[in-house]
Amino acid sequence: MNTGKHRRNFWIGNGVLAVAMLTLFFMGPLSDALGIWAAVLWMVLAAVGMALVMSDKTGEPPSPD
């Protein structure tokens, strides 16, 4: 099992993804207020969050058990 420490980008990415999840929960009121821009906001948040999480990957695969 890989027990290495994660960098700051990983945790920031998870925070951004949590905000993206909250936008999905409140998509109804957000779409009433922002229109189509609510969906655009969600897509941007999800893309930025995934980019930050994936930037934490190292080139070394974990050792087999």
MARBA-633528 format. One line per 3 residues: number of its first residue (from 1); their letters; for each residue x, y, z of C-alpha. Coordinates in Angstrom, 3 decimals, m for minus. Example, Ala and Ser with C-alpha at 12.3 -4.5 7.8 and 13.67 -1.06 7.14 Angstrom:
1 = as = 12.300:m4.500:7.800 | 13.670:m1.060:7.140
***
This chain:
1 = mnt = 0.000:0.000:0.000 | 1.294:3.454:m0.862 | 1.455:5.449:2.371
4 = gkh = 3.357:8.470:1.041 | 2.415:11.977:1.989 | 0.347:14.030:m0.420
7 = rrn = 1.404:17.478:m1.496 | m0.595:20.626:m0.983 | m2.071:20.493:m4.525
10 = fwi = m3.784:17.209:m3.700 | m5.604:18.678:m0.708 | m6.483:21.919:m2.505
13 = gng = m7.854:19.812:m5.378 | m9.995:17.805:m2.988 | m11.322:21.037:m1.500
16 = vla = m12.209:22.369:m4.940 | m13.928:19.075:m5.772 | m15.922:19.339:m2.541
19 = vam = m17.092:22.801:m3.609 | m18.007:21.365:m7.022 | m20.084:18.703:m5.260
22 = ltl = m21.865:21.385:m3.237 | m22.703:23.246:m6.448 | m24.409:20.074:m7.674
25 = ffm = m26.492:19.886:m4.498 | m27.601:23.483:m4.969 | m27.819:23.463:m8.764
28 = gpl = m31.523:24.384:m8.758 | m31.182:27.678:m6.890 | m27.872:28.401:m8.610
31 = sda = m29.374:27.918:m12.056 | m32.242:30.234:m11.112 | m29.717:32.894:m10.117
34 = lgi = m26.968:32.339:m12.702 | m28.706:30.568:m15.575 | m26.420:28.475:m17.773
37 = waa = m23.416:29.915:m15.943 | m24.166:27.634:m12.981 | m23.345:24.602:m15.147
40 = vlw = m20.259:26.361:m16.511 | m19.144:27.117:m12.944 | m19.569:23.460:m11.973
43 = mvl = m17.588:22.265:m15.009 | m14.748:24.681:m14.298 | m14.610:23.693:m10.624
46 = aav = m14.567:19.980:m11.482 | m11.856:20.439:m14.119 | m9.622:22.525:m11.854
49 = gma = m10.096:20.109:m8.949 | m9.228:17.071:m11.055 | m6.202:18.840:m12.546
52 = lvm = m4.903:19.643:m9.063 | m5.482:16.112:m7.775 | m3.858:14.531:m10.821
55 = sdk = m0.849:16.858:m10.649 | 0.112:15.132:m7.391 | 0.827:11.831:m9.154
58 = tge = 4.421:10.602:m9.065 | 6.080:8.696:m11.885 | 6.965:5.773:m9.622
61 = pps = 4.326:3.006:m9.473 | 3.741:1.411:m6.063 | 5.688:m1.724:m5.267
64 = pd = 3.769:m5.021:m5.548 | 2.588:m6.709:m2.355
***
